[in-house]
């Protein structure tokens, strides 16, 4: 194929650097882990039957601040843990343009399991690259990482208890990838 050989140590180093890039993009890229250079949109908010986008009269939402979370995810193990959780002293970035389909979805759930907020994001576990061979032909290579990090920008919701990451492109419908506690005591 490409003659690309990666040993165990090389893959660990690649995974480490890919995680750093994802985390760095999350702190500046509004939760996007991969995007076109011309695409400067904020993360998409996907409306659903029950979830509500926090409105101007919603007393449970802090309007001038939002939450930045970086979650480490092991998609095969369906496990996750919070790496970083901090307040950002600016309003949550708003959707500009039409929402686009993404392979992952983040949901903020209340105590009863009701969905309070939904946003979509790219598959953070997939690293894509294009390489030229000796004859100048380009080939695409996709690598699924066993462990990755996803950056999320979420509203501050008093009733929130859990953040759930879901893969929406699975062969059997939605698949839960990870579930972590929503940080308490931030409002």
C-alpha positions as CSV (number, residue, x, y, z in Angstrom):
1,X,0.0,0.0,0.0
2,X,2.1,2.9,1.2
3,X,4.9,1.1,2.9
4,X,3.9,2.8,6.2
5,X,5.1,0.8,9.1
6,X,4.2,1.8,12.7
7,X,5.5,-0.1,15.6
8,X,4.0,-0.1,19.1
9,X,6.1,2.9,20.3
10,X,5.4,4.9,17.1
11,X,1.7,4.4,17.5
12,X,1.9,5.5,21.2
13,X,3.7,8.7,20.2
14,X,1.3,9.3,17.3
15,X,-1.7,8.8,19.7
16,X,-0.2,11.1,22.3
17,X,0.4,13.9,19.8
18,X,-3.0,13.4,18.2
19,X,-4.6,13.7,21.6
20,X,-2.7,16.9,22.2
21,X,-3.8,18.4,18.9
22,X,-7.4,17.5,19.6
23,X,-7.2,19.1,23.1
24,X,-5.6,22.2,21.7
25,X,-8.2,22.5,19.0
26,X,-10.9,22.1,21.6
27,X,-9.6,25.1,23.6
28,X,-9.6,27.4,20.5
29,X,-11.9,25.6,18.0
30,X,-15.3,25.5,19.9
31,X,-15.2,21.7,20.3
32,X,-14.3,20.9,16.7
33,X,-11.6,18.3,16.3
34,X,-11.5,18.3,12.5
35,X,-12.7,20.9,10.1
36,X,-12.1,22.5,6.7
37,X,-9.8,25.5,6.9
38,X,-12.6,27.7,5.5
39,X,-15.1,26.4,8.1
40,X,-15.2,28.7,11.2
41,X,-18.6,27.8,12.5
42,X,-19.3,27.0,16.1
43,X,-20.5,23.5,17.1
44,X,-23.9,22.7,15.8
45,X,-26.9,22.5,18.1
46,X,-29.3,19.7,16.9
47,X,-32.9,20.2,17.8
48,X,-34.8,17.2,19.0
49,X,-38.4,16.5,20.1
50,X,-37.7,17.0,23.8
51,X,-34.5,18.9,24.2
52,X,-34.6,22.6,24.4
53,X,-32.1,25.2,23.4
54,X,-31.7,27.5,26.3
55,X,-33.8,30.5,25.7
56,X,-33.7,34.1,26.9
57,X,-36.3,33.5,29.6
58,X,-34.6,30.3,31.0
59,X,-33.6,31.1,34.6
60,X,-31.5,27.9,34.9
61,X,-28.9,29.0,32.4
62,X,-26.0,31.3,33.0
63,X,-26.0,33.5,29.8
64,X,-22.6,35.2,30.2
65,X,-20.5,32.0,30.8
66,X,-20.3,28.5,29.6
67,X,-18.5,25.2,30.4
68,X,-15.5,23.8,28.5
69,X,-15.1,20.1,29.0
70,X,-12.4,17.8,27.6
71,X,-13.5,14.2,27.9
72,X,-11.1,11.2,27.3
73,X,-13.0,8.5,25.5
74,X,-12.3,4.8,24.8
75,X,-15.0,4.1,22.2
76,X,-14.5,0.3,22.2
77,X,-14.7,0.0,26.0
78,X,-17.5,2.5,26.1
79,X,-15.7,4.4,28.9
80,X,-14.8,8.0,29.5
81,X,-13.4,10.4,32.1
82,X,-13.3,14.1,32.4
83,X,-9.8,15.5,31.7
84,X,-10.6,19.2,32.0
85,X,-13.6,21.1,33.1
86,X,-13.5,24.8,33.4
87,X,-15.7,27.9,33.2
88,X,-15.3,30.3,30.3
89,X,-16.2,33.9,30.9
90,X,-17.9,34.4,27.6
91,X,-21.3,33.3,26.2
92,X,-21.7,30.0,24.6
93,X,-20.8,30.3,20.9
94,X,-24.0,30.4,18.8
95,X,-24.7,28.4,15.7
96,X,-24.0,30.2,12.4
97,X,-25.3,28.6,9.2
98,X,-27.2,25.4,8.7
99,X,-26.4,22.5,11.0
100,X,-24.5,19.7,9.4
101,X,-24.6,16.0,10.1
102,X,-21.8,14.7,12.4
103,X,-21.0,11.2,13.5
104,X,-21.0,11.9,17.3
105,X,-23.5,13.7,19.5
106,X,-23.1,15.0,23.0
107,X,-26.1,15.2,25.3
108,X,-26.5,16.9,28.6
109,X,-29.0,14.9,30.8
110,X,-31.0,15.9,33.8
111,X,-31.5,13.7,36.9
112,X,-34.5,11.9,35.4
113,X,-32.6,11.2,32.2
114,X,-34.3,14.0,30.2
115,X,-32.2,15.5,27.5
116,X,-31.5,19.2,28.4
117,X,-29.0,20.1,25.6
118,X,-27.7,18.5,22.4
119,X,-24.7,19.3,20.2
120,X,-22.9,17.3,17.5
121,X,-19.3,16.8,16.9
122,X,-16.9,15.0,14.5
123,X,-15.7,11.5,15.3
124,X,-12.7,12.4,17.6
125,X,-11.4,8.8,17.5
126,X,-10.7,8.8,13.8
127,X,-7.5,10.3,12.4
128,X,-7.5,11.0,8.7
129,X,-4.5,11.6,6.4
130,X,-3.6,11.6,2.8
131,X,-0.2,10.4,1.5
132,X,1.4,10.4,-1.9
133,X,3.1,7.3,-3.2
134,X,6.3,7.1,-5.4
135,X,4.2,7.9,-8.5
136,X,2.5,10.9,-7.0
137,X,-0.9,9.2,-6.5
138,X,-2.7,10.2,-3.3
139,X,-4.4,7.7,-1.0
140,X,-6.5,8.3,2.0
141,X,-5.7,6.6,5.3
142,X,-8.1,6.4,8.3
143,X,-6.9,5.3,11.7
144,X,-9.3,4.5,14.5
145,X,-7.7,5.3,17.8
146,X,-8.4,3.2,20.9
147,X,-8.4,6.3,23.1
148,X,-9.1,9.9,22.1
149,X,-10.3,13.2,23.6
150,X,-13.4,15.2,22.7
151,X,-13.8,18.9,23.5
152,X,-17.2,20.2,24.4
153,X,-18.6,23.7,25.0
154,X,-21.8,23.4,27.0
155,X,-24.2,25.7,28.7
156,X,-24.3,26.1,32.4
157,X,-27.5,24.2,33.4
158,X,-28.6,23.9,37.1
159,X,-30.5,20.7,36.4
160,X,-27.7,19.0,34.5
161,X,-26.3,15.7,36.0
162,X,-24.6,13.7,33.2
163,X,-22.8,14.3,29.8
164,X,-23.3,11.4,27.4
165,X,-21.4,10.9,24.1
166,X,-23.2,8.9,21.4
167,X,-22.0,7.6,18.1
168,X,-24.8,8.2,15.6
169,X,-23.3,6.4,12.6
170,X,-23.3,2.8,14.1
171,X,-24.7,-0.1,12.1
172,X,-27.4,-0.6,14.8
173,X,-28.3,3.0,15.3
174,X,-27.1,5.2,18.2
175,X,-24.4,3.7,20.4
176,X,-23.4,5.2,23.7
177,X,-19.6,5.8,23.8
178,X,-19.1,7.3,27.2
179,X,-20.9,8.9,30.2
180,X,-19.4,11.3,32.7
181,X,-20.7,13.4,35.5
182,X,-21.6,17.0,34.7
183,X,-19.5,19.3,37.0
184,X,-21.6,20.5,39.9
185,X,-21.5,23.8,41.8
186,X,-20.5,26.0,38.8
187,X,-23.4,28.4,38.8
